[in-house]
């Protein structure tokens, strides 16, 4: 078993592993199989469910399969992008209000624990009317905490906004910039921190396995990992083939960053969910291994002359 972590100063406690519903939505997997995975994770202590209005049928799936277990999980969704049935423009206060109501209906709940602004531009953040619409819903009891999902300077700015209580940002072996750019601001304010893409979109898989939507997401990470010139054996992980051991190294690395409270992993396979649970029970990586991974990331940027920002 694993120990839940305080979710910043929200008063919530979260499991180190969370369920990310994006693959369920984008890959259009049937709700029965997705529900089996989700219930399995809830049965084994995972209490974080991350979704969004734009993840196709993901919100509907969650509502259909686990709404009766609403007290068992912290429910996180996102808003900002137009979705079927909405008539407001992207990032308009009208759309935000419609999005909150739609999420409540689809997720079959009377409140959302966290609603995140889903990668708005800095101009949208500074304008403030999106946040005002969310505050209105929060004050009406429909939302408990407000937050931001995104990366780099935008995320650092959002982390400093008074009404932001949660930050979701990219953090993994191939995406480390936000450790120094975003986490210090979030930690200073006591925000809840969610790491997205903690297993680097399986960057170690061969190019032939990286196809379609997620192939596009994985390719930059695969290129970075190659340039980092680091192998599991360099980290003391000998024996198992890289495709089998990298998921453990990657997830444990992300959860070794002390400012991270939960890492969301999306999967459409029950066996992968079991592996993820087994991996987090192993705990953080040794400090020396974390140091080698951090060093490989930094040195690769210097060697190539590139700046690897967080991938939004």
C-alpha positions as CSV (number, residue, x, y, z in Angstrom):
1,X,0.0,0.0,0.0
2,X,1.1,3.6,-0.4
3,X,0.6,6.7,1.8
4,X,-1.6,9.5,0.6
5,X,-0.1,13.0,0.4
6,X,-1.4,16.4,1.6
7,X,-2.6,18.2,-1.5
8,X,-0.9,21.5,-0.8
9,X,-3.0,23.6,1.6
10,X,-6.4,22.5,0.2
11,X,-7.1,20.1,3.1
12,X,-7.4,17.3,0.6
13,X,-5.3,14.1,0.7
14,X,-4.4,12.5,-2.6
15,X,-2.8,9.2,-3.8
16,X,0.6,9.6,-5.5
17,X,-0.9,7.9,-8.6
18,X,-3.9,9.4,-10.3
19,X,-6.1,8.3,-13.2
20,X,-5.8,10.4,-16.4
21,X,-8.8,10.1,-18.6
22,X,-7.4,11.7,-21.8
23,X,-6.6,8.3,-23.6
24,X,-10.1,7.1,-22.8
25,X,-11.5,10.1,-24.5
26,X,-9.2,10.5,-27.5
27,X,-8.9,6.8,-28.2
28,X,-12.7,6.3,-27.9
29,X,-12.4,3.1,-25.8
30,X,-15.6,1.6,-24.6
31,X,-16.9,2.8,-21.3
32,X,-17.1,-0.8,-19.9
33,X,-13.4,-1.4,-20.2
34,X,-12.5,2.1,-19.0
35,X,-14.9,1.6,-16.0
36,X,-13.2,-1.6,-15.1
37,X,-9.8,0.1,-15.0
38,X,-11.2,3.0,-13.0
39,X,-13.0,0.9,-10.4
40,X,-9.9,-1.3,-10.1
41,X,-7.8,1.7,-9.3
42,X,-10.3,3.1,-6.8
43,X,-10.4,-0.4,-5.1
44,X,-6.7,-0.2,-4.6
45,X,-6.6,3.3,-3.1
46,X,-6.1,5.6,-6.1
47,X,-8.4,8.6,-5.3
48,X,-7.5,11.1,-8.1
49,X,-9.5,11.3,-11.3
50,X,-8.4,13.9,-13.9
51,X,-10.5,14.7,-16.9
52,X,-11.6,17.6,-19.1
53,X,-14.6,18.8,-21.1
54,X,-12.6,18.3,-24.3
55,X,-11.6,14.7,-23.7
56,X,-14.4,13.4,-25.9
57,X,-16.5,11.0,-23.9
58,X,-14.3,10.8,-20.8
59,X,-16.5,12.9,-18.5
60,X,-19.6,10.8,-19.5
61,X,-17.6,7.6,-18.9
62,X,-16.6,8.7,-15.4
63,X,-20.2,9.7,-14.5
64,X,-21.6,6.4,-15.9
65,X,-19.1,4.1,-14.1
66,X,-18.1,5.6,-10.8
67,X,-20.5,8.4,-9.9
68,X,-22.0,6.1,-7.2
69,X,-18.5,6.1,-5.6
70,X,-18.3,9.9,-5.5
71,X,-16.9,10.0,-1.9
72,X,-14.0,7.8,-3.0
73,X,-12.2,10.3,-5.2
74,X,-11.0,13.8,-5.8
75,X,-12.5,14.9,-9.1
76,X,-10.5,17.3,-11.3
77,X,-11.7,18.6,-14.7
78,X,-10.7,21.4,-17.0
79,X,-12.4,24.1,-19.0
80,X,-11.8,26.8,-21.6
81,X,-12.2,25.1,-25.0
82,X,-15.5,24.9,-26.9
83,X,-17.2,21.5,-26.7
84,X,-20.3,20.0,-28.4
85,X,-23.5,21.8,-27.3
86,X,-21.7,25.0,-26.1
87,X,-22.4,28.2,-27.9
88,X,-19.9,30.4,-26.1
89,X,-16.5,31.2,-27.7
90,X,-13.3,29.7,-26.4
91,X,-12.3,31.4,-23.1
92,X,-15.4,33.5,-22.9
93,X,-17.1,33.8,-19.5
94,X,-20.2,32.4,-21.2
95,X,-18.4,29.2,-22.2
96,X,-16.8,28.8,-18.8
97,X,-20.2,28.8,-17.1
98,X,-21.6,26.4,-19.7
99,X,-18.5,24.2,-19.2
100,X,-19.0,24.0,-15.4
101,X,-22.7,23.1,-15.8
102,X,-21.9,20.5,-18.5
103,X,-19.2,18.9,-16.4
104,X,-21.5,18.6,-13.4
105,X,-24.1,17.0,-15.5
106,X,-21.8,14.6,-17.3
107,X,-19.9,13.6,-14.2
108,X,-23.2,13.2,-12.3
109,X,-22.1,15.2,-9.3
110,X,-23.2,18.3,-7.4
111,X,-19.7,19.6,-7.1
112,X,-16.3,19.5,-8.8
113,X,-13.3,19.3,-6.4
114,X,-11.0,21.1,-8.8
115,X,-11.5,23.0,-12.1
116,X,-8.4,23.9,-14.0
117,X,-8.1,26.5,-16.7
118,X,-6.8,24.3,-19.6
119,X,-3.7,26.0,-21.1
120,X,-5.0,29.5,-21.7
121,X,-2.6,32.1,-23.0
122,X,-1.0,34.6,-20.8
123,X,-3.2,37.3,-22.2
124,X,-6.3,35.4,-21.2
125,X,-4.9,34.9,-17.7
126,X,-4.1,38.6,-17.3
127,X,-7.5,39.7,-18.6
128,X,-9.1,38.0,-15.7
129,X,-12.7,37.4,-16.8
130,X,-12.2,33.7,-17.1
131,X,-11.1,33.5,-13.5
132,X,-14.0,35.8,-12.5
133,X,-16.5,33.3,-14.0
134,X,-14.8,30.4,-12.2
135,X,-14.9,32.3,-8.9
136,X,-18.6,32.9,-9.4
137,X,-19.1,29.1,-9.8
138,X,-16.8,28.4,-6.8
139,X,-18.7,30.9,-4.6
140,X,-22.0,29.2,-5.7
141,X,-20.7,25.9,-4.3
142,X,-20.2,24.2,-7.6
143,X,-16.4,24.1,-7.4
144,X,-14.2,23.7,-4.4
145,X,-10.8,24.8,-5.8
146,X,-9.6,26.6,-8.9
147,X,-6.4,26.0,-10.8
148,X,-4.4,26.0,-13.9
149,X,-3.1,23.3,-16.3
150,X,-0.1,24.3,-18.4
151,X,3.6,25.0,-18.4
152,X,6.6,27.4,-18.4
153,X,6.1,31.1,-17.8
154,X,2.3,30.9,-18.1
155,X,2.2,28.3,-15.3
156,X,4.5,30.3,-13.2
157,X,2.4,33.4,-13.6
158,X,-0.8,31.4,-12.9
159,X,0.7,29.9,-9.7
160,X,0.9,33.4,-8.3
161,X,-2.7,34.3,-8.8
162,X,-4.6,34.6,-5.5
163,X,-7.5,32.4,-6.5
164,X,-5.3,29.6,-7.9
165,X,-5.0,26.7,-5.5
166,X,-3.9,23.9,-7.8
167,X,-1.3,23.6,-10.6
168,X,-1.0,20.8,-13.1
169,X,2.2,20.9,-15.2
170,X,4.3,18.6,-17.3
171,X,7.1,16.8,-15.4
172,X,9.0,13.7,-16.3
173,X,12.5,12.4,-17.2
174,X,12.3,14.2,-20.5
175,X,10.5,17.3,-19.3
176,X,12.2,18.9,-16.3
177,X,12.0,22.7,-16.8
178,X,8.9,23.1,-14.7
179,X,10.8,21.8,-11.7
180,X,12.7,25.0,-11.5
181,X,10.3,27.4,-13.3
182,X,6.9,26.5,-11.7
183,X,7.3,24.4,-8.6
184,X,9.1,27.0,-6.5
185,X,6.1,29.4,-6.9
186,X,3.6,26.7,-6.3
187,X,5.4,25.5,-3.2
188,X,5.7,29.0,-1.7
189,X,2.0,29.4,-2.0
190,X,1.1,26.0,-0.8
191,X,-0.6,24.9,-4.0
192,X,-1.6,21.4,-4.8
193,X,0.7,20.1,-7.5
194,X,-0.3,17.5,-10.2
195,X,2.4,16.1,-12.6
196,X,1.1,15.3,-16.0
197,X,2.8,13.0,-18.5
198,X,4.9,11.4,-15.7
199,X,5.9,8.5,-17.9
200,X,7.0,10.7,-20.7
201,X,4.5,9.3,-23.2
202,X,6.5,6.1,-23.3
203,X,9.4,7.9,-25.0
204,X,11.6,4.7,-25.0
205,X,9.3,2.8,-27.4
206,X,10.4,2.4,-31.0
207,X,9.1,5.0,-33.5
208,X,6.8,2.3,-35.1
209,X,4.9,2.1,-31.9
210,X,4.3,5.8,-31.6
211,X,1.4,6.4,-34.0
212,X,-1.5,8.8,-34.4
213,X,-2.4,11.5,-31.8
214,X,-0.1,10.1,-29.1
215,X,2.7,9.5,-31.5
216,X,2.8,13.3,-32.1
217,X,2.9,13.8,-28.4
218,X,5.6,11.2,-27.8
219,X,8.0,12.1,-30.6
220,X,9.6,15.2,-28.9
221,X,10.2,13.2,-25.7
222,X,11.7,10.3,-27.7
223,X,14.1,12.7,-29.4
224,X,15.0,14.2,-26.0
225,X,15.6,10.8,-24.4
226,X,17.9,9.8,-27.3
227,X,19.9,13.0,-26.9
228,X,20.2,12.5,-23.1
229,X,22.2,9.4,-23.8
230,X,21.2,7.6,-20.7
231,X,20.1,4.0,-20.3
232,X,18.6,2.0,-17.4
233,X,21.9,0.3,-16.8
234,X,23.5,3.7,-16.2
235,X,21.0,4.2,-13.4
236,X,21.7,0.8,-11.8
237,X,18.7,-1.0,-13.4
238,X,20.2,-4.0,-15.1
239,X,18.5,-7.2,-16.4
240,X,15.0,-6.2,-17.6
241,X,14.7,-4.9,-21.2
242,X,14.4,-1.0,-21.4
243,X,10.7,-1.1,-22.5
244,X,9.9,-3.0,-19.3
245,X,12.0,-1.0,-16.8
246,X,11.6,2.5,-18.1
247,X,8.0,2.9,-16.9
248,X,9.1,2.2,-13.4
249,X,12.1,4.6,-13.6
250,X,10.0,7.3,-15.1
251,X,7.1,7.2,-12.7
252,X,9.3,6.9,-9.7
253,X,11.4,9.8,-10.9
254,X,8.4,12.1,-11.2
255,X,7.2,11.1,-7.7
256,X,10.7,11.6,-6.3
257,X,10.3,15.4,-6.8
258,X,9.1,16.4,-3.3
259,X,6.9,19.2,-4.5
260,X,4.7,16.8,-6.5
261,X,1.7,15.5,-4.8
262,X,0.1,13.2,-7.4
263,X,1.1,12.1,-10.9
264,X,-1.7,11.3,-13.4
265,X,-1.3,8.4,-15.8
266,X,-3.7,7.6,-18.5
267,X,-4.1,4.0,-19.6
268,X,-6.6,1.8,-21.5
269,X,-5.1,-1.5,-20.3
270,X,-5.8,-3.0,-16.9
271,X,-2.4,-4.7,-16.9
272,X,-0.7,-1.3,-17.2
273,X,-2.8,0.0,-14.3
274,X,-1.5,-2.9,-12.2
275,X,2.1,-2.2,-13.2
276,X,1.7,1.5,-12.3
277,X,0.4,0.5,-8.8
278,X,3.3,-1.8,-8.3
279,X,5.8,0.8,-9.3
280,X,4.6,3.5,-7.0
281,X,4.7,1.1,-4.1
282,X,8.5,1.0,-4.6
283,X,8.7,4.6,-3.5
284,X,11.0,7.4,-4.8
285,X,14.2,6.7,-6.6
286,X,17.5,7.0,-4.7
287,X,18.8,10.6,-4.7
288,X,21.9,9.5,-6.7
289,X,19.6,8.2,-9.5
290,X,17.5,11.3,-9.5
291,X,20.7,13.3,-9.7
292,X,21.9,11.4,-12.8
293,X,18.6,11.9,-14.6
294,X,18.6,15.6,-13.8
295,X,22.2,15.8,-14.9
296,X,21.5,14.0,-18.2
297,X,18.7,16.5,-19.0
298,X,20.9,19.5,-18.2
299,X,23.9,18.2,-20.1
300,X,21.9,17.3,-23.2
301,X,20.6,20.8,-23.5
302,X,24.2,22.2,-23.2
303,X,25.6,19.7,-25.7
304,X,22.9,20.4,-28.3
305,X,22.5,24.1,-27.6
306,X,18.8,23.6,-27.2
307,X,16.3,24.9,-24.6
308,X,13.8,22.2,-23.6
309,X,10.7,23.9,-22.4
310,X,7.7,22.1,-20.9
311,X,5.6,20.6,-23.5
312,X,2.0,21.9,-23.3
